[in-house]
């Protein structure tokens, strides 16, 4: 559905990385809590035993949270009440997980794309039985032929519609389904365009690293990432399977 030719890791590889990254953060929190309780116990010695109970309570909460987070990621559904699991692991845990992937000699881009794929499925599952009324397509400027003189970074409708790159097909999809479509030259421009359009869902096309960064930047807006193909290397005459884009729109029953 989201570039099927892209290899990804199994959830049984990704989930331990995300959980381990969570415990790196949580262990630091428990260490700080222990130091604070120890400092207080010097002034109020009788408070130490209550402080230990507090640490045990937070430890149990952490274990319960870890179990629920693992189940949420495995089933790609929100299972923790009052907490946006996708927001937590994309904003907090994923950056550490990427670092841990290097430590365990895992393929960095493969790991990133796996996280994006799980995030995509989270979004699709959350939108089941719902009609998404406003979608925006966000594209990288490198989809346009580098030799083309009709620059589309300010307005994609400047496209000559010659059919030599996929931009023409993407404009057709935008017209057919009456959805907004933008070209972004960077993260700041992308955020500005999304803020102006205010869509319910963003379909973003980019390479692995830019996609993960972009999906995190537009939170809490839901975003689905579609990876681009780079036959000529990064950022030059890239392309994307427009069938992927249209399939996502059809699946959401726009």
C-alpha positions as MATLAB code, in Angstrom:
seq = 'XXXXXXXXXXXXXXXXXXXXXXXXXXXXXXXXXXXXXXXXXXXXXXXXXXXXXXXXXXXXXXXXXXXXXXXXXXXXXXXXXXXXXXXXXXXXXXXXXXXXXXXXXXXXXXXXXXXXXXXXXXXXXXXXXXXXXXXXXXXXXXXXXXXXXXXXXXXXXXXXXXXXXXXXXXXXXXXXXXXXXXXXXXXXXXXXXXXXXXXXXXXXXXXXXXXXXXXXXXXXXXXXXXXXXXXXXXXXXXXXXXXXXXXXXXXXXX';
ca = [
       0.000    0.000    0.000;
       2.826    2.424    0.762;
       5.517    1.427   -1.706;
       5.485   -2.338   -1.409;
       8.991   -2.703   -2.870;
      10.543   -1.107    0.199;
      11.920   -3.717    2.641;
      10.976   -3.218    6.282;
      11.818   -4.885    9.580;
       9.368   -7.092   11.430;
       7.469   -5.588   14.363;
       9.386   -8.062   16.521;
      12.510   -6.022   15.707;
      10.964   -2.563   16.033;
       8.926   -3.078   19.201;
      11.952   -3.999   21.397;
      13.802   -0.942   20.088;
      10.879    1.375   20.931;
      10.346   -0.258   24.337;
      14.050   -0.084   25.156;
      14.119    3.587   24.184;
      11.149    4.165   26.489;
      12.955    2.546   29.384;
      16.052    4.659   28.743;
      13.898    7.722   29.365;
      11.924    6.160   32.218;
      15.079    4.950   33.990;
      16.440    8.487   33.910;
      13.157    9.715   35.424;
      13.286    7.067   38.196;
      16.910    7.957   38.951;
      16.011   11.638   39.335;
      13.006   10.694   41.494;
      15.215    8.539   43.724;
      17.720   11.375   44.163;
      14.914   13.773   45.110;
      13.417   11.320   47.616;
      16.857   10.672   49.126;
      17.443   14.412   49.520;
      14.061   14.843   51.233;
      14.773   11.896   53.551;
      17.807   13.720   54.958;
      15.451   16.405   56.249;
      12.548   14.058   57.063;
      14.063   10.599   57.735;
      10.666    8.953   58.259;
       9.622    9.876   54.723;
      12.109    7.476   53.121;
       9.844    4.419   53.354;
       7.010    6.346   51.693;
       9.420    7.477   49.015;
      10.303    3.854   48.280;
       6.590    3.103   47.889;
       6.360    5.976   45.393;
       9.254    4.547   43.385;
       7.632    1.091   43.382;
       4.347    2.643   42.230;
       6.040    4.468   39.335;
       7.931    1.282   38.450;
       4.663   -0.668   38.211;
       3.102    2.135   36.159;
       6.092    1.992   33.824;
       5.750   -1.784   33.394;
       2.016   -1.483   32.691;
       2.626    1.368   30.238;
       5.310   -0.684   28.474;
       2.981   -3.673   28.066;
       0.169   -1.502   26.706;
       2.539    0.342   24.373;
       3.858   -2.955   22.987;
       0.310   -4.182   22.397;
      -0.675   -0.845   20.827;
       2.201   -0.992   18.359;
       1.665   -4.682   17.629;
      -2.061   -4.267   16.915;
      -1.583   -0.720   15.518;
      -4.371    0.694   17.669;
      -4.652    3.117   20.570;
      -4.971    0.978   23.717;
      -3.772    3.395   26.419;
      -6.606    5.582   27.778;
      -6.099    9.349   27.602;
      -2.675    8.977   25.945;
      -1.919    9.288   22.221;
       0.435    6.327   21.830;
       1.425    7.278   18.287;
       2.323   10.795   19.442;
       4.429    9.393   22.320;
       6.506    6.952   20.332;
       6.956    9.201   17.297;
       7.934   12.285   19.301;
       9.777   10.729   22.240;
      10.760    7.125   21.639;
      11.457    6.973   17.881;
      14.501    9.312   17.935;
      16.154    7.170   20.622;
      15.128    3.971   18.837;
      16.895    5.189   15.701;
      20.046    5.711   17.737;
      19.744    2.263   19.287;
      19.322    0.748   15.823;
      22.825    1.964   14.970;
      24.144    0.452   18.208;
      22.643   -2.924   17.270;
      23.918   -2.539   13.679;
      20.458   -2.400   12.123;
      19.870   -0.694    8.787;
      19.034    2.925    9.673;
      16.748    3.761    6.748;
      15.041    0.373    6.931;
      14.331    1.017   10.623;
      12.939    4.477    9.889;
      10.686    3.158    7.135;
       9.391    0.424    9.434;
       8.407    3.043   12.020;
       6.672    5.075    9.282;
       4.797    1.989    8.052;
       3.510    1.227   11.562;
       2.496    4.876   11.926;
       0.642    4.686    8.593;
      -1.310    1.651    9.766;
      -2.099    3.405   13.058;
      -3.617    6.290   11.104;
      -5.597    4.077    8.714;
      -7.001    2.018   11.610;
      -8.013    5.183   13.461;
      -9.919    6.395   10.386;
     -11.878    3.213    9.731;
     -15.603    3.803    9.312;
     -14.924    7.527    8.947;
     -15.098    9.752    5.895;
     -12.149   12.108    5.695;
     -13.504   15.343    4.313;
     -10.252   17.256    3.796;
      -6.979   15.758    2.607;
      -3.811   17.532    1.542;
      -1.040   16.002   -0.593;
       2.444   17.265    0.251;
       5.173   16.658   -2.333;
       8.944   17.191   -2.489;
      10.178   19.499   -5.249;
      12.538   16.787   -6.526;
       9.591   14.969   -8.172;
       9.801   17.574  -10.929;
      12.401   17.023  -13.650;
      15.502   19.015  -12.796;
      15.731   20.240  -16.401;
      12.179   21.622  -16.397;
      11.961   25.408  -16.629;
       8.460   25.613  -15.118;
       9.126   25.812  -11.406;
       6.262   24.550   -9.264;
       7.516   25.357   -5.781;
       5.290   28.422   -5.421;
       2.311   27.014   -7.309;
       2.052   23.446   -8.554;
      -0.396   24.641  -11.228;
       2.591   26.178  -13.025;
       3.296   22.632  -14.227;
       3.399   22.391  -18.038;
       1.441   19.094  -17.798;
       3.757   17.475  -20.360;
       3.628   14.089  -18.626;
       7.413   13.673  -18.436;
       7.293   13.427  -14.631;
       4.654   12.264  -12.144;
       3.562   15.793  -11.203;
       0.957   15.805  -13.994;
      -0.629   12.580  -12.671;
      -0.657   13.919   -9.127;
      -2.427   17.092  -10.227;
      -5.010   14.895  -11.961;
      -5.571   13.018   -8.683;
      -5.948   16.342   -6.875;
      -8.525   17.495   -9.426;
     -10.417   14.179   -9.490;
     -10.821   14.002   -5.723;
     -10.893   17.773   -5.111;
      -8.089   17.818   -2.561;
      -5.308   20.318   -1.902;
      -1.844   19.632   -3.268;
       1.395   21.438   -2.384;
       5.095   21.277   -3.153;
       7.427   21.944   -0.223;
      11.073   22.962   -0.454;
      11.691   22.246    3.224;
      10.185   21.568    6.634;
       9.324   25.187    7.405;
       7.460   25.681    4.121;
       5.652   22.351    4.613;
       4.443   23.363    8.080;
       3.250   26.733    6.752;
       1.299   25.113    3.940;
      -0.309   22.577    6.273;
      -1.221   25.316    8.756;
      -2.840   27.284    5.938;
      -4.758   24.316    4.500;
      -5.735   22.794    7.884;
      -6.460   19.290    6.530;
      -7.737   16.324    8.529;
      -5.137   14.121    6.872;
      -1.843   14.715    5.075;
      -0.486   12.379    2.405;
       3.225   13.137    2.407;
       5.730   11.981   -0.208;
       9.440   12.089    0.611;
      12.475    9.965    1.451;
      12.560    8.004    4.719;
      14.290   10.591    6.910;
      12.288   13.571    5.678;
       9.052   11.611    6.011;
       9.610   10.702    9.652;
      10.619   14.259   10.469;
       7.607   15.650    8.598;
       5.109   13.262   10.199;
       6.415   14.266   13.628;
       6.299   17.977   12.756;
       2.613   17.987   11.763;
       1.418   16.103   14.866;
      -1.320   15.933   16.086;
      -2.591   16.112   12.464;
      -2.764   12.605   11.040;
      -0.257   11.926    8.276;
       0.409    8.980    5.984;
       3.862    8.717    4.470;
       4.529    7.413    0.959;
       8.157    6.836    0.079;
       9.558    8.179   -3.174;
      11.813    6.266   -5.551;
      15.279    7.658   -6.222;
      16.619    6.076   -9.430;
      19.050    8.979   -9.903;
      20.063    9.325   -6.265;
      18.603   11.551   -3.545;
      16.842   14.810   -4.411;
      17.239   14.519   -8.196;
      14.437   13.459  -10.574;
      12.731   11.277   -7.988;
       9.377    9.649   -8.601;
       6.504    7.985   -6.751;
       3.906    5.377   -7.581;
       0.744    7.458   -7.998;
      -1.315    4.294   -7.590;
      -0.175    4.259   -3.946;
      -1.527    7.773   -3.471;
      -4.854    7.008   -5.120;
      -5.260    3.733   -3.219;
      -4.908    5.535    0.111;
      -7.570    8.059   -0.920;
      -9.948    5.320   -2.090;
      -9.390    3.287    1.070;
     -10.379    6.259    3.214;
     -13.548    6.671    1.136;
     -13.067   10.369    0.549;
];
